[in-house]
């Protein structure tokens, strides 16, 4: 175990969020294995740390280890972790697994938590498109444009809209 091993002696529940933030830094540097090790350490000290489960689940999703990702993400949610991006990640995994109704349900939860969550609308449009619900896909992409994305994202959304309208 790394530096946080000494925290086990403390009877009070330690604040392990700085370690989760450090692990997020590892992820941003492409050091996924280091991040996973850090999350493992956090969870060894506090097996109810919802943030660590959510973050580790997201890291597993990045590695396309969807079974492990879903276990952790669903555990985080069961522990009370309420975050739109967590539901968005779960929804994206279900999309990858072609479980479209589960994907739509989780995108709806993400959007309910954050009605300005552009990525949820964009990714949900892919689910609608896959299901042949073109009007719904277009509506979600138009919603993305209303949310004032940066110029690069705006161009991506417009290209996606154009490609859907052509088909």
C-alpha positions in Angstrom: 0.0 0.0 0.0 1.1 3.5 -0.7 1.2 6.5 1.6 -2.4 6.2 2.7 -1.7 3.0 4.5 -0.9 4.9 7.7 -4.4 6.3 7.7 -5.9 3.0 8.7 -4.8 3.6 12.3 -7.1 6.7 12.6 -10.5 5.7 14.0 -12.2 8.6 12.3 -13.0 8.3 8.7 -10.3 10.1 6.9 -10.9 12.5 4.0 -9.5 10.6 1.1 -10.7 13.0 -1.6 -7.2 14.4 -2.1 -6.1 10.9 -3.1 -8.9 10.6 -5.5 -8.0 13.9 -7.0 -4.4 12.8 -7.4 -5.6 9.6 -9.1 -7.6 11.9 -11.5 -4.4 13.7 -12.2 -2.8 10.3 -13.1 -5.7 9.7 -15.5 -5.2 13.0 -17.2 -1.5 12.1 -17.7 -2.5 8.7 -19.2 -1.3 6.9 -16.2 -4.4 4.7 -15.8 -2.6 1.9 -13.9 -1.3 4.3 -11.3 -4.8 5.8 -10.9 -6.3 2.3 -10.5 -3.7 1.5 -7.8 -4.5 4.7 -6.0 -8.2 4.0 -6.1 -7.5 0.5 -4.8 -5.6 1.9 -1.9 -8.4 4.4 -1.1 -11.0 1.6 -1.1 -8.8 -0.6 1.1 -8.8 2.2 3.7 -12.5 3.1 3.2 -14.6 0.5 1.4 -17.6 2.9 1.3 -15.8 5.7 -0.6 -18.3 6.4 -3.3 -16.1 8.9 -5.1 -13.3 6.3 -5.4 -15.8 3.7 -6.8 -17.1 6.2 -9.3 -13.7 7.3 -10.4 -12.3 3.8 -10.6 -15.4 2.7 -12.6 -14.7 5.6 -15.1 -11.1 4.5 -15.4 -12.2 0.9 -16.1 -14.6 2.3 -18.7 -11.7 4.1 -20.4 -10.0 0.7 -20.6 -13.1 -0.8 -22.1 -13.4 -3.1 -19.0 -17.1 -2.6 -19.0 -18.0 -5.4 -16.4 -15.6 -3.9 -13.8 -16.7 -0.4 -14.7 -20.4 -1.1 -14.2 -19.8 -2.9 -10.9 -17.9 0.1 -9.5 -20.2 2.8 -11.0 -23.3 1.0 -9.7 -21.7 0.6 -6.3 -20.9 4.3 -6.2 -24.6 5.1 -7.0 -25.8 2.6 -4.4 -23.6 4.4 -1.9 -25.3 7.7 -2.7 -22.9 9.2 -5.2 -25.1 11.5 -7.3 -23.3 12.9 -10.3 -24.5 13.5 -13.8 -21.2 12.3 -15.3 -21.4 9.0 -13.5 -24.8 8.3 -15.0 -23.5 9.5 -18.3 -20.6 7.0 -18.1 -23.0 4.2 -17.2 -25.2 5.2 -20.1 -22.3 5.2 -22.5 -21.2 1.7 -21.4 -24.7 0.4 -22.0 -24.6 2.0 -25.4 -21.4 0.2 -26.2 -23.0 -3.1 -25.0 -26.0 -2.4 -27.2 -28.3 -2.2 -24.2 -30.1 0.9 -25.6 -33.0 1.1 -23.2 -30.6 1.0 -20.2 -28.5 3.6 -21.9 -31.5 5.9 -22.5 -32.6 5.5 -18.8 -29.2 6.5 -17.6 -28.8 9.5 -20.0 -32.2 10.6 -18.7 -30.9 10.5 -15.1 -27.8 12.4 -16.1 -29.8 15.1 -17.8 -32.2 15.2 -14.8 -29.2 16.0 -12.6 -27.7 18.5 -15.0 -29.9 19.9 -17.7 -26.9 21.6 -19.3 -24.9 18.4 -19.6 -24.0 18.7 -23.3 -22.2 15.4 -23.6 -25.3 13.5 -22.3 -27.4 15.1 -25.0 -24.8 14.4 -27.7 -24.3 10.8 -26.7 -28.0 10.2 -26.2 -28.5 11.4 -29.8 -26.3 8.4 -30.8 -28.6 6.0 -29.0 -31.7 7.5 -30.6 -30.0 7.4 -34.0 -29.1 3.7 -33.5 -32.8 3.0 -32.6 -34.0 4.8 -35.7 -35.5 7.6 -33.7 -34.1 10.3 -36.0 -36.3 13.2 -34.8 -35.2 12.6 -31.2 -31.6 12.4 -32.2 -31.9 15.7 -34.1 -33.7 17.3 -31.1 -30.8 16.3 -28.8 -28.2 17.7 -31.2 -30.1 20.9 -31.5 -30.2 21.1 -27.7 -26.5 20.8 -27.7 -26.2 23.9 -29.9 -28.5 25.8 -27.5 -26.0 25.1 -24.7 -23.4 27.3 -26.4 -20.5 24.8 -26.9 -17.0 25.9 -27.8 -16.4 26.4 -31.5 -14.7 23.0 -32.1 -17.6 21.2 -30.4 -20.1 23.3 -32.2 -18.6 22.2 -35.5 -18.7 18.6 -34.5 -22.3 18.8 -33.5 -23.2 20.5 -36.8 -21.4 17.8 -38.8 -23.2 15.2 -36.9 -26.6 16.9 -37.5 -25.8 17.1 -41.2 -24.8 13.5 -41.4 -28.1 12.4 -39.7 -30.2 14.6 -41.9 -28.6 13.2 -45.0 -29.4 9.6 -44.1 
